[in-house]
Each structure stands twice: as structure tokens, then as C-alpha cells.
Amino acid sequence: MNVKGKGNRGTGAALLIIAIAAFIIYAYFLIGTQYGMIIVKLTVLAAVAVLLTVLGWIGYTMLTAPRSEEKPSG
């Protein structure tokens, strides 16, 4: 069923390497430098921003969604 063949494996390998490298760089800056506390603060700030954005988007979608017509029972 895989139409592209090796393309997906190459992309997957690249994403895996990027994720590992990003973790190593993040861990180095978090533990190995004096910027550890600001890295933690920025990480928490980004996580809270993403969560609140999703929450706001859900609220906006619920607010602006068209009302569904209720079917009369009987």
C-alpha cells in the first residue's frame, strides 16, 4: 500500500535524527550552561501558550458554530 516507497523512510529517518539532535542541544543548554533557568521558563511559557491557544480555539469554534436544529420528538 506504500505508494512512495523509500520516500517515507527517508523522511522518517530525517525526523528521527532531528528530534535526537534537538533533544541533545536542549539538554546541553538546560544542564550545561548558565541559561538553564531561562530555558525552563521559556519551555513552560511555550507549553502554557500552546495549551491555552488550543483551549481558546475550542471555545471560539463552539461559539461560532451554527446551531443544530433539534428534531421534534413524536
C-alpha positions as CSV (number, residue, x, y, z in Angstrom):
1,M,0.0,0.0,0.0
2,N,3.0,2.3,0.3
3,V,3.0,4.3,-2.9
4,K,6.1,6.4,-2.4
5,G,8.4,3.6,-1.2
6,K,11.7,4.9,0.2
7,G,10.5,8.5,0.5
8,N,8.7,7.8,3.7
9,R,11.6,6.0,5.3
10,G,14.0,8.9,4.4
11,T,11.6,11.4,5.9
12,G,11.2,9.3,9.0
13,A,15.0,8.9,9.4
14,A,15.5,12.7,9.0
15,L,12.8,13.4,11.6
16,L,14.3,10.9,14.0
17,I,17.8,12.5,13.6
18,I,16.4,16.0,14.0
19,A,14.5,15.0,17.2
20,I,17.5,13.4,18.8
21,A,19.8,16.3,17.9
22,A,17.2,18.8,19.2
23,F,17.0,16.9,22.5
24,I,20.7,16.8,22.9
25,I,21.0,20.5,22.2
26,Y,18.1,21.3,24.6
27,A,19.6,19.1,27.3
28,Y,23.0,20.8,26.8
29,F,21.6,24.3,27.2
30,L,19.4,23.2,30.1
31,I,22.1,21.5,32.1
32,G,25.5,22.6,30.7
33,T,25.1,26.3,30.6
34,Q,24.1,29.1,32.9
35,Y,20.9,29.6,30.9
36,G,19.2,26.6,32.4
37,M,16.6,28.5,34.4
38,I,15.6,30.8,31.5
39,I,15.3,27.7,29.2
40,V,12.9,26.1,31.8
41,K,10.9,29.3,31.9
42,L,10.7,29.6,28.2
43,T,9.7,26.0,27.8
44,V,6.9,26.3,30.4
45,L,5.8,29.5,28.8
46,A,5.6,27.9,25.4
47,A,3.7,24.8,26.8
48,V,1.1,27.0,28.5
49,A,0.7,29.2,25.4
50,V,0.0,26.1,23.3
51,L,-2.5,24.7,25.8
52,L,-4.3,28.0,26.2
53,T,-4.3,28.5,22.4
54,V,-6.0,25.1,21.9
55,L,-8.5,25.9,24.7
56,G,-9.3,29.3,23.1
57,W,-9.6,27.7,19.7
58,I,-12.1,25.2,21.0
59,G,-14.1,27.9,22.7
60,Y,-14.1,30.0,19.5
61,T,-15.2,27.1,17.5
62,M,-18.0,26.3,19.9
63,L,-19.1,30.0,20.0
64,T,-19.2,30.4,16.2
65,A,-20.6,27.0,15.2
66,P,-24.0,27.1,13.6
67,R,-26.7,25.8,15.9
68,S,-28.1,22.4,15.0
69,E,-31.8,22.1,14.6
70,E,-33.4,19.9,17.1
71,K,-35.7,17.2,15.7
72,P,-39.2,17.2,17.2
73,S,-39.9,14.1,19.1
74,G,-43.1,12.2,18.5
